[in-house]
Amino acid sequence: MDFRHEVVSGKLDRLMRWNYKAFDEAAMTVRELGNKYHNVSQGIVILNIQGFNLVQHGCLRCKFNSFL
């Protein structure tokens, strides 16, 4: 989705509503999964994927090893 195009074309209010809805749905999904499985307490949102490396930034084993 091209956010800049939406803003320039005067659809900022629509874009903001879409963002609020998307974050609300993500939060509800985390909450539902937490209630169902009892081991989900957070979610990760990636807003800018420039320079994102799945192995370095998305590896669960790497993330948990950094806390040890």
mmCIF file of the N, C-alpha and C atoms, coordinates in Angstrom:
data_MODEL
# 
_entry.id   MODEL 
# 
loop_
_atom_site.group_PDB 
_atom_site.id 
_atom_site.type_symbol 
_atom_site.label_atom_id 
_atom_site.label_alt_id 
_atom_site.label_comp_id 
_atom_site.label_asym_id 
_atom_site.label_entity_id 
_atom_site.label_seq_id 
_atom_site.pdbx_PDB_ins_code 
_atom_site.Cartn_x 
_atom_site.Cartn_y 
_atom_site.Cartn_z 
_atom_site.occupancy 
_atom_site.B_iso_or_equiv 
_atom_site.pdbx_formal_charge 
_atom_site.auth_seq_id 
_atom_site.auth_comp_id 
_atom_site.auth_asym_id 
_atom_site.auth_atom_id 
_atom_site.pdbx_PDB_model_num 
ATOM 1   N N  . MET A 1 1  ? 0.845  -1.169  0.000  1.00 0.00 ? 1  MET A N  1 
ATOM 2   C CA . MET A 1 1  ? 0.000  0.000   0.000  1.00 0.00 ? 1  MET A CA 1 
ATOM 3   C C  . MET A 1 1  ? 0.892  1.233   0.000  1.00 0.00 ? 1  MET A C  1 
ATOM 4   N N  . ASP A 1 2  ? 0.577  2.178   -0.844 1.00 0.00 ? 2  ASP A N  1 
ATOM 5   C CA . ASP A 1 2  ? 1.360  3.409   -0.946 1.00 0.00 ? 2  ASP A CA 1 
ATOM 6   C C  . ASP A 1 2  ? 0.718  4.487   -0.064 1.00 0.00 ? 2  ASP A C  1 
ATOM 7   N N  . PHE A 1 3  ? 1.263  4.642   1.138  1.00 0.00 ? 3  PHE A N  1 
ATOM 8   C CA . PHE A 1 3  ? 0.694  5.601   2.087  1.00 0.00 ? 3  PHE A CA 1 
ATOM 9   C C  . PHE A 1 3  ? 0.815  7.029   1.589  1.00 0.00 ? 3  PHE A C  1 
ATOM 10  N N  . ARG A 1 4  ? 1.926  7.344   0.952  1.00 0.00 ? 4  ARG A N  1 
ATOM 11  C CA . ARG A 1 4  ? 2.119  8.702   0.450  1.00 0.00 ? 4  ARG A CA 1 
ATOM 12  C C  . ARG A 1 4  ? 1.047  9.056   -0.571 1.00 0.00 ? 4  ARG A C  1 
ATOM 13  N N  . HIS A 1 5  ? 0.737  8.150   -1.459 1.00 0.00 ? 5  HIS A N  1 
ATOM 14  C CA . HIS A 1 5  ? -0.288 8.402   -2.472 1.00 0.00 ? 5  HIS A CA 1 
ATOM 15  C C  . HIS A 1 5  ? -1.650 8.657   -1.826 1.00 0.00 ? 5  HIS A C  1 
ATOM 16  N N  . GLU A 1 6  ? -1.958 7.895   -0.786 1.00 0.00 ? 6  GLU A N  1 
ATOM 17  C CA . GLU A 1 6  ? -3.231 8.084   -0.087 1.00 0.00 ? 6  GLU A CA 1 
ATOM 18  C C  . GLU A 1 6  ? -3.311 9.478   0.551  1.00 0.00 ? 6  GLU A C  1 
ATOM 19  N N  . VAL A 1 7  ? -2.215 9.920   1.143  1.00 0.00 ? 7  VAL A N  1 
ATOM 20  C CA . VAL A 1 7  ? -2.193 11.239  1.785  1.00 0.00 ? 7  VAL A CA 1 
ATOM 21  C C  . VAL A 1 7  ? -2.305 12.345  0.744  1.00 0.00 ? 7  VAL A C  1 
ATOM 22  N N  . VAL A 1 8  ? -1.525 12.238  -0.332 1.00 0.00 ? 8  VAL A N  1 
ATOM 23  C CA . VAL A 1 8  ? -1.532 13.264  -1.380 1.00 0.00 ? 8  VAL A CA 1 
ATOM 24  C C  . VAL A 1 8  ? -2.898 13.349  -2.047 1.00 0.00 ? 8  VAL A C  1 
ATOM 25  N N  . SER A 1 9  ? -3.581 12.226  -2.186 1.00 0.00 ? 9  SER A N  1 
ATOM 26  C CA . SER A 1 9  ? -4.882 12.231  -2.854 1.00 0.00 ? 9  SER A CA 1 
ATOM 27  C C  . SER A 1 9  ? -6.019 12.632  -1.919 1.00 0.00 ? 9  SER A C  1 
ATOM 28  N N  . GLY A 1 10 ? -5.687 13.048  -0.691 1.00 0.00 ? 10 GLY A N  1 
ATOM 29  C CA . GLY A 1 10 ? -6.705 13.559  0.220  1.00 0.00 ? 10 GLY A CA 1 
ATOM 30  C C  . GLY A 1 10 ? -7.458 12.484  0.989  1.00 0.00 ? 10 GLY A C  1 
ATOM 31  N N  . LYS A 1 11 ? -6.909 11.298  1.081  1.00 0.00 ? 11 LYS A N  1 
ATOM 32  C CA . LYS A 1 11 ? -7.588 10.203  1.768  1.00 0.00 ? 11 LYS A CA 1 
ATOM 33  C C  . LYS A 1 11 ? -6.937 9.879   3.107  1.00 0.00 ? 11 LYS A C  1 
ATOM 34  N N  . LEU A 1 12 ? -6.407 10.903  3.781  1.00 0.00 ? 12 LEU A N  1 
ATOM 35  C CA . LEU A 1 12 ? -5.726 10.691  5.058  1.00 0.00 ? 12 LEU A CA 1 
ATOM 36  C C  . LEU A 1 12 ? -6.673 10.124  6.112  1.00 0.00 ? 12 LEU A C  1 
ATOM 37  N N  . ASP A 1 13 ? -7.897 10.640  6.191  1.00 0.00 ? 13 ASP A N  1 
ATOM 38  C CA . ASP A 1 13 ? -8.842 10.133  7.181  1.00 0.00 ? 13 ASP A CA 1 
ATOM 39  C C  . ASP A 1 13 ? -9.136 8.656   6.964  1.00 0.00 ? 13 ASP A C  1 
ATOM 40  N N  . ARG A 1 14 ? -9.305 8.266   5.715  1.00 0.00 ? 14 ARG A N  1 
ATOM 41  C CA . ARG A 1 14 ? -9.559 6.867   5.390  1.00 0.00 ? 14 ARG A CA 1 
ATOM 42  C C  . ARG A 1 14 ? -8.345 6.008   5.757  1.00 0.00 ? 14 ARG A C  1 
ATOM 43  N N  . LEU A 1 15 ? -7.156 6.506   5.469  1.00 0.00 ? 15 LEU A N  1 
ATOM 44  C CA . LEU A 1 15 ? -5.929 5.790   5.793  1.00 0.00 ? 15 LEU A CA 1 
ATOM 45  C C  . LEU A 1 15 ? -5.790 5.612   7.303  1.00 0.00 ? 15 LEU A C  1 
ATOM 46  N N  . MET A 1 16 ? -6.080 6.648   8.065  1.00 0.00 ? 16 MET A N  1 
ATOM 47  C CA . MET A 1 16 ? -5.981 6.561   9.522  1.00 0.00 ? 16 MET A CA 1 
ATOM 48  C C  . MET A 1 16 ? -6.991 5.556   10.071 1.00 0.00 ? 16 MET A C  1 
ATOM 49  N N  . ARG A 1 17 ? -8.221 5.536   9.545  1.00 0.00 ? 17 ARG A N  1 
ATOM 50  C CA . ARG A 1 17 ? -9.216 4.558   9.980  1.00 0.00 ? 17 ARG A CA 1 
ATOM 51  C C  . ARG A 1 17 ? -8.738 3.139   9.673  1.00 0.00 ? 17 ARG A C  1 
ATOM 52  N N  . TRP A 1 18 ? -8.151 2.962   8.486  1.00 0.00 ? 18 TRP A N  1 
ATOM 53  C CA . TRP A 1 18 ? -7.639 1.649   8.094  1.00 0.00 ? 18 TRP A CA 1 
ATOM 54  C C  . TRP A 1 18 ? -6.532 1.208   9.048  1.00 0.00 ? 18 TRP A C  1 
ATOM 55  N N  . ASN A 1 19 ? -5.634 2.144   9.395  1.00 0.00 ? 19 ASN A N  1 
ATOM 56  C CA . ASN A 1 19 ? -4.540 1.823   10.328 1.00 0.00 ? 19 ASN A CA 1 
ATOM 57  C C  . ASN A 1 19 ? -5.074 1.445   11.702 1.00 0.00 ? 19 ASN A C  1 
ATOM 58  N N  . TYR A 1 20 ? -6.035 2.218   12.214 1.00 0.00 ? 20 TYR A N  1 
ATOM 59  C CA . TYR A 1 20 ? -6.614 1.906   13.523 1.00 0.00 ? 20 TYR A CA 1 
ATOM 60  C C  . TYR A 1 20 ? -7.275 0.530   13.501 1.00 0.00 ? 20 TYR A C  1 
ATOM 61  N N  . LYS A 1 21 ? -7.987 0.226   12.435 1.00 0.00 ? 21 LYS A N  1 
ATOM 62  C CA . LYS A 1 21 ? -8.660 -1.069  12.314 1.00 0.00 ? 21 LYS A CA 1 
ATOM 63  C C  . LYS A 1 21 ? -7.638 -2.203  12.245 1.00 0.00 ? 21 LYS A C  1 
ATOM 64  N N  . ALA A 1 22 ? -6.571 -2.010  11.479 1.00 0.00 ? 22 ALA A N  1 
ATOM 65  C CA . ALA A 1 22 ? -5.557 -3.050  11.346 1.00 0.00 ? 22 ALA A CA 1 
ATOM 66  C C  . ALA A 1 22 ? -4.873 -3.331  12.688 1.00 0.00 ? 22 ALA A C  1 
ATOM 67  N N  . PHE A 1 23 ? -4.499 -2.283  13.418 1.00 0.00 ? 23 PHE A N  1 
ATOM 68  C CA . PHE A 1 23 ? -3.857 -2.472  14.723 1.00 0.00 ? 23 PHE A CA 1 
ATOM 69  C C  . PHE A 1 23 ? -4.824 -3.084  15.733 1.00 0.00 ? 23 PHE A C  1 
ATOM 70  N N  . ASP A 1 24 ? -6.085 -2.679  15.674 1.00 0.00 ? 24 ASP A N  1 
ATOM 71  C CA . ASP A 1 24 ? -7.088 -3.239  16.570 1.00 0.00 ? 24 ASP A CA 1 
ATOM 72  C C  . ASP A 1 24 ? -7.280 -4.728  16.303 1.00 0.00 ? 24 ASP A C  1 
ATOM 73  N N  . GLU A 1 25 ? -7.353 -5.113  15.035 1.00 0.00 ? 25 GLU A N  1 
ATOM 74  C CA . GLU A 1 25 ? -7.496 -6.524  14.692 1.00 0.00 ? 25 GLU A CA 1 
ATOM 75  C C  . GLU A 1 25 ? -6.265 -7.328  15.116 1.00 0.00 ? 25 GLU A C  1 
ATOM 76  N N  . ALA A 1 26 ? -5.092 -6.753  14.964 1.00 0.00 ? 26 ALA A N  1 
ATOM 77  C CA . ALA A 1 26 ? -3.868 -7.440  15.388 1.00 0.00 ? 26 ALA A CA 1 
ATOM 78  C C  . ALA A 1 26 ? -3.866 -7.636  16.899 1.00 0.00 ? 26 ALA A C  1 
ATOM 79  N N  . ALA A 1 27 ? -4.245 -6.617  17.644 1.00 0.00 ? 27 ALA A N  1 
ATOM 80  C CA . ALA A 1 27 ? -4.294 -6.723  19.101 1.00 0.00 ? 27 ALA A CA 1 
ATOM 81  C C  . ALA A 1 27 ? -5.330 -7.754  19.536 1.00 0.00 ? 27 ALA A C  1 
ATOM 82  N N  . MET A 1 28 ? -6.465 -7.777  18.870 1.00 0.00 ? 28 MET A N  1 
ATOM 83  C CA . MET A 1 28 ? -7.499 -8.765  19.201 1.00 0.00 ? 28 MET A CA 1 
ATOM 84  C C  . MET A 1 28 ? -7.025 -10.180 18.896 1.00 0.00 ? 28 MET A C  1 
ATOM 85  N N  . THR A 1 29 ? -6.283 -10.350 17.807 1.00 0.00 ? 29 THR A N  1 
ATOM 86  C CA . THR A 1 29 ? -5.758 -11.669 17.466 1.00 0.00 ? 29 THR A CA 1 
ATOM 87  C C  . THR A 1 29 ? -4.782 -12.156 18.531 1.00 0.00 ? 29 THR A C  1 
ATOM 88  N N  . VAL A 1 30 ? -3.895 -11.271 18.975 1.00 0.00 ? 30 VAL A N  1 
ATOM 89  C CA . VAL A 1 30 ? -2.946 -11.633 20.036 1.00 0.00 ? 30 VAL A CA 1 
ATOM 90  C C  . VAL A 1 30 ? -3.709 -12.003 21.304 1.00 0.00 ? 30 VAL A C  1 
ATOM 91  N N  . ARG A 1 31 ? -4.721 -11.236 21.627 1.00 0.00 ? 31 ARG A N  1 
ATOM 92  C CA . ARG A 1 31 ? -5.502 -11.512 22.832 1.00 0.00 ? 31 ARG A CA 1 
ATOM 93  C C  . ARG A 1 31 ? -6.238 -12.854 22.730 1.00 0.00 ? 31 ARG A C  1 
ATOM 94  N N  . GLU A 1 32 ? -6.851 -13.124 21.566 1.00 0.00 ? 32 GLU A N  1 
ATOM 95  C CA . GLU A 1 32 ? -7.559 -14.387 21.373 1.00 0.00 ? 32 GLU A CA 1 
ATOM 96  C C  . GLU A 1 32 ? -6.600 -15.582 21.435 1.00 0.00 ? 32 GLU A C  1 
ATOM 97  N N  . LEU A 1 33 ? -5.436 -15.455 20.808 1.00 0.00 ? 33 LEU A N  1 
ATOM 98  C CA . LEU A 1 33 ? -4.456 -16.535 20.856 1.00 0.00 ? 33 LEU A CA 1 
ATOM 99  C C  . LEU A 1 33 ? -3.936 -16.745 22.279 1.00 0.00 ? 33 LEU A C  1 
ATOM 100 N N  . GLY A 1 34 ? -3.763 -15.650 23.010 1.00 0.00 ? 34 GLY A N  1 
ATOM 101 C CA . GLY A 1 34 ? -3.336 -15.760 24.406 1.00 0.00 ? 34 GLY A CA 1 
ATOM 102 C C  . GLY A 1 34 ? -4.366 -16.471 25.253 1.00 0.00 ? 34 GLY A C  1 
ATOM 103 N N  . ASN A 1 35 ? -5.648 -16.178 25.029 1.00 0.00 ? 35 ASN A N  1 
ATOM 104 C CA . ASN A 1 35 ? -6.709 -16.854 25.781 1.00 0.00 ? 35 ASN A CA 1 
ATOM 105 C C  . ASN A 1 35 ? -6.809 -18.332 25.398 1.00 0.00 ? 35 ASN A C  1 
ATOM 106 N N  . LYS A 1 36 ? -6.558 -18.620 24.139 1.00 0.00 ? 36 LYS A N  1 
ATOM 107 C CA . LYS A 1 36 ? -6.692 -19.996 23.659 1.00 0.00 ? 36 LYS A CA 1 
ATOM 108 C C  . LYS A 1 36 ? -5.504 -20.871 24.053 1.00 0.00 ? 36 LYS A C  1 
ATOM 109 N N  . TYR A 1 37 ? -4.285 -20.363 23.900 1.00 0.00 ? 37 TYR A N  1 
ATOM 110 C CA . TYR A 1 37 ? -3.096 -21.174 24.115 1.00 0.00 ? 37 TYR A CA 1 
ATOM 111 C C  . TYR A 1 37 ? -2.331 -20.831 25.395 1.00 0.00 ? 37 TYR A C  1 
ATOM 112 N N  . HIS A 1 38 ? -2.636 -19.736 26.035 1.00 0.00 ? 38 HIS A N  1 
ATOM 113 C CA . HIS A 1 38 ? -2.019 -19.312 27.302 1.00 0.00 ? 38 HIS A CA 1 
ATOM 114 C C  . HIS A 1 38 ? -0.519 -19.074 27.213 1.00 0.00 ? 38 HIS A C  1 
ATOM 115 N N  . ASN A 1 39 ? 0.049  -18.974 26.020 1.00 0.00 ? 39 ASN A N  1 
ATOM 116 C CA . ASN A 1 39 ? 1.484  -18.693 25.928 1.00 0.00 ? 39 ASN A CA 1 
ATOM 117 C C  . ASN A 1 39 ? 1.779  -17.582 24.922 1.00 0.00 ? 39 ASN A C  1 
ATOM 118 N N  . VAL A 1 40 ? 0.760  -16.850 24.510 1.00 0.00 ? 40 VAL A N  1 
ATOM 119 C CA . VAL A 1 40 ? 0.935  -15.736 23.576 1.00 0.00 ? 40 VAL A CA 1 
ATOM 120 C C  . VAL A 1 40 ? 0.634  -14.459 24.338 1.00 0.00 ? 40 VAL A C  1 
ATOM 121 N N  . SER A 1 41 ? 1.621  -13.556 24.378 1.00 0.00 ? 41 SER A N  1 
ATOM 122 C CA . SER A 1 41 ? 1.413  -12.321 25.134 1.00 0.00 ? 41 SER A CA 1 
ATOM 123 C C  . SER A 1 41 ? 1.778  -11.072 24.342 1.00 0.00 ? 41 SER A C  1 
ATOM 124 N N  . GLN A 1 42 ? 2.391  -11.243 23.176 1.00 0.00 ? 42 GLN A N  1 
ATOM 125 C CA . GLN A 1 42 ? 2.763  -10.066 22.408 1.00 0.00 ? 42 GLN A CA 1 
ATOM 126 C C  . GLN A 1 42 ? 2.826  -10.405 20.929 1.00 0.00 ? 42 GLN A C  1 
ATOM 127 N N  . GLY A 1 43 ? 2.748  -9.373  20.126 1.00 0.00 ? 43 GLY A N  1 
ATOM 128 C CA . GLY A 1 43 ? 2.905  -9.511  18.693 1.00 0.00 ? 43 GLY A CA 1 
ATOM 129 C C  . GLY A 1 43 ? 3.945  -8.522  18.213 1.00 0.00 ? 43 GLY A C  1 
ATOM 130 N N  . ILE A 1 44 ? 4.444  -8.719  17.026 1.00 0.00 ? 44 ILE A N  1 
ATOM 131 C CA . ILE A 1 44 ? 5.455  -7.835  16.459 1.00 0.00 ? 44 ILE A CA 1 
ATOM 132 C C  . ILE A 1 44 ? 4.890  -7.205  15.196 1.00 0.00 ? 44 ILE A C  1 
ATOM 133 N N  . VAL A 1 45 ? 5.025  -5.898  15.082 1.00 0.00 ? 45 VAL A N  1 
ATOM 134 C CA . VAL A 1 45 ? 4.582  -5.172  13.900 1.00 0.00 ? 45 VAL A CA 1 
ATOM 135 C C  . VAL A 1 45 ? 5.815  -4.575  13.236 1.00 0.00 ? 45 VAL A C  1 
ATOM 136 N N  . ILE A 1 46 ? 5.980  -4.859  11.961 1.00 0.00 ? 46 ILE A N  1 
ATOM 137 C CA . ILE A 1 46 ? 7.098  -4.316  11.200 1.00 0.00 ? 46 ILE A CA 1 
ATOM 138 C C  . ILE A 1 46 ? 6.529  -3.278  10.245 1.00 0.00 ? 46 ILE A C  1 
ATOM 139 N N  . LEU A 1 47 ? 6.888  -2.017  10.455 1.00 0.00 ? 47 LEU A N  1 
ATOM 140 C CA . LEU A 1 47 ? 6.344  -0.947  9.628  1.00 0.00 ? 47 LEU A CA 1 
ATOM 141 C C  . LEU A 1 47 ? 7.230  -0.612  8.438  1.00 0.00 ? 47 LEU A C  1 
ATOM 142 N N  . ASN A 1 48 ? 8.511  -0.771  8.581  1.00 0.00 ? 48 ASN A N  1 
ATOM 143 C CA . ASN A 1 48 ? 9.435  -0.453  7.497  1.00 0.00 ? 48 ASN A CA 1 
ATOM 144 C C  . ASN A 1 48 ? 10.344 -1.661  7.308  1.00 0.00 ? 48 ASN A C  1 
ATOM 145 N N  . ILE A 1 49 ? 10.237 -2.335  6.156  1.00 0.00 ? 49 ILE A N  1 
ATOM 146 C CA . ILE A 1 49 ? 11.014 -3.549  5.959  1.00 0.00 ? 49 ILE A CA 1 
ATOM 147 C C  . ILE A 1 49 ? 12.331 -3.308  5.246  1.00 0.00 ? 49 ILE A C  1 
ATOM 148 N N  . GLN A 1 50 ? 12.663 -2.041  5.022  1.00 0.00 ? 50 GLN A N  1 
ATOM 149 C CA . GLN A 1 50 ? 13.947 -1.747  4.403  1.00 0.00 ? 50 GLN A CA 1 
ATOM 150 C C  . GLN A 1 50 ? 15.058 -2.173  5.357  1.00 0.00 ? 50 GLN A C  1 
ATOM 151 N N  . GLY A 1 51 ? 15.917 -3.058  4.919  1.00 0.00 ? 51 GLY A N  1 
ATOM 152 C CA . GLY A 1 51 ? 16.991 -3.556  5.756  1.00 0.00 ? 51 GLY A CA 1 
ATOM 153 C C  . GLY A 1 51 ? 16.580 -4.692  6.677  1.00 0.00 ? 51 GLY A C  1 
ATOM 154 N N  . PHE A 1 52 ? 15.319 -5.130  6.584  1.00 0.00 ? 52 PHE A N  1 
ATOM 155 C CA . PHE A 1 52 ? 14.856 -6.233  7.435  1.00 0.00 ? 52 PHE A CA 1 
ATOM 156 C C  . PHE A 1 52 ? 15.463 -7.536  6.950  1.00 0.00 ? 52 PHE A C  1 
ATOM 157 N N  . ASN A 1 53 ? 15.988 -8.292  7.867  1.00 0.00 ? 53 ASN A N  1 
ATOM 158 C CA . ASN A 1 53 ? 16.592 -9.586  7.568  1.00 0.00 ? 53 ASN A CA 1 
ATOM 159 C C  . ASN A 1 53 ? 15.892 -10.604 8.455  1.00 0.00 ? 53 ASN A C  1 
ATOM 160 N N  . LEU A 1 54 ? 15.166 -11.541 7.852  1.00 0.00 ? 54 LEU A N  1 
ATOM 161 C CA . LEU A 1 54 ? 14.377 -12.494 8.622  1.00 0.00 ? 54 LEU A CA 1 
ATOM 162 C C  . LEU A 1 54 ? 15.234 -13.307 9.581  1.00 0.00 ? 54 LEU A C  1 
ATOM 163 N N  . VAL A 1 55 ? 16.406 -13.704 9.167  1.00 0.00 ? 55 VAL A N  1 
ATOM 164 C CA . VAL A 1 55 ? 17.276 -14.505 10.038 1.00 0.00 ? 55 VAL A CA 1 
ATOM 165 C C  . VAL A 1 55 ? 17.733 -13.683 11.234 1.00 0.00 ? 55 VAL A C  1 
ATOM 166 N N  . GLN A 1 56 ? 18.087 -12.427 10.987 1.00 0.00 ? 56 GLN A N  1 
ATOM 167 C CA . GLN A 1 56 ? 18.631 -11.587 12.051 1.00 0.00 ? 56 GLN A CA 1 
ATOM 168 C C  . GLN A 1 56 ? 17.541 -10.979 12.925 1.00 0.00 ? 56 GLN A C  1 
ATOM 169 N N  . HIS A 1 57 ? 16.443 -10.549 12.332 1.00 0.00 ? 57 HIS A N  1 
ATOM 170 C CA . HIS A 1 57 ? 15.426 -9.829  13.088 1.00 0.00 ? 57 HIS A CA 1 
ATOM 171 C C  . HIS A 1 57 ? 14.189 -10.660 13.425 1.00 0.00 ? 57 HIS A C  1 
ATOM 172 N N  . GLY A 1 58 ? 13.951 -11.741 12.704 1.00 0.00 ? 58 GLY A N  1 
ATOM 173 C CA . GLY A 1 58 ? 12.743 -12.518 12.913 1.00 0.00 ? 58 GLY A CA 1 
ATOM 174 C C  . GLY A 1 58 ? 12.959 -13.896 13.491 1.00 0.00 ? 58 GLY A C  1 
ATOM 175 N N  . CYS A 1 59 ? 14.180 -14.244 13.798 1.00 0.00 ? 59 CYS A N  1 
ATOM 176 C CA . CYS A 1 59 ? 14.510 -15.580 14.301 1.00 0.00 ? 59 CYS A CA 1 
ATOM 177 C C  . CYS A 1 59 ? 14.123 -15.681 15.774 1.00 0.00 ? 59 CYS A C  1 
ATOM 178 N N  . LEU A 1 60 ? 13.163 -16.553 16.076 1.00 0.00 ? 60 LEU A N  1 
ATOM 179 C CA . LEU A 1 60 ? 12.718 -16.688 17.473 1.00 0.00 ? 60 LEU A CA 1 
ATOM 180 C C  . LEU A 1 60 ? 13.817 -17.233 18.371 1.00 0.00 ? 60 LEU A C  1 
ATOM 181 N N  . ARG A 1 61 ? 14.590 -18.188 17.864 1.00 0.00 ? 61 ARG A N  1 
ATOM 182 C CA . ARG A 1 61 ? 15.675 -18.745 18.682 1.00 0.00 ? 61 ARG A CA 1 
ATOM 183 C C  . ARG A 1 61 ? 16.682 -17.645 19.012 1.00 0.00 ? 61 ARG A C  1 
ATOM 184 N N  . CYS A 1 62 ? 16.987 -16.805 18.014 1.00 0.00 ? 62 CYS A N  1 
ATOM 185 C CA . CYS A 1 62 ? 17.936 -15.712 18.239 1.00 0.00 ? 62 CYS A CA 1 
ATOM 186 C C  . CYS A 1 62 ? 17.380 -14.722 19.253 1.00 0.00 ? 62 CYS A C  1 
ATOM 187 N N  . LYS A 1 63 ? 16.095 -14.438 19.170 1.00 0.00 ? 63 LYS A N  1 
ATOM 188 C CA . LYS A 1 63 ? 15.475 -13.490 20.080 1.00 0.00 ? 63 LYS A CA 1 
ATOM 189 C C  . LYS A 1 63 ? 15.535 -13.997 21.518 1.00 0.00 ? 63 LYS A C  1 
ATOM 190 N N  . PHE A 1 64 ? 15.203 -15.276 21.712 1.00 0.00 ? 64 PHE A N  1 
ATOM 191 C CA . PHE A 1 64 ? 15.223 -15.817 23.061 1.00 0.00 ? 64 PHE A CA 1 
ATOM 192 C C  . PHE A 1 64 ? 16.640 -15.967 23.583 1.00 0.00 ? 64 PHE A C  1 
ATOM 193 N N  . ASN A 1 65 ? 17.600 -16.251 22.728 1.00 0.00 ? 65 ASN A N  1 
ATOM 194 C CA . ASN A 1 65 ? 18.998 -16.354 23.163 1.00 0.00 ? 65 ASN A CA 1 
ATOM 195 C C  . ASN A 1 65 ? 19.539 -15.010 23.636 1.00 0.00 ? 65 ASN A C  1 
ATOM 196 N N  . SER A 1 66 ? 19.002 -13.913 23.096 1.00 0.00 ? 66 SER A N  1 
ATOM 197 C CA . SER A 1 66 ? 19.495 -12.595 23.505 1.00 0.00 ? 66 SER A CA 1 
ATOM 198 C C  . SER A 1 66 ? 19.056 -12.256 24.929 1.00 0.00 ? 66 SER A C  1 
ATOM 199 N N  . PHE A 1 67 ? 18.011 -12.935 25.438 1.00 0.00 ? 67 PHE A N  1 
ATOM 200 C CA . PHE A 1 67 ? 17.549 -12.687 26.803 1.00 0.00 ? 67 PHE A CA 1 
ATOM 201 C C  . PHE A 1 67 ? 18.316 -13.499 27.834 1.00 0.00 ? 67 PHE A C  1 
ATOM 202 N N  . LEU A 1 68 ? 19.066 -14.494 27.381 1.00 0.00 ? 68 LEU A N  1 
ATOM 203 C CA . LEU A 1 68 ? 19.779 -15.367 28.330 1.00 0.00 ? 68 LEU A CA 1 
ATOM 204 C C  . LEU A 1 68 ? 21.052 -14.737 28.825 1.00 0.00 ? 68 LEU A C  1 
# 
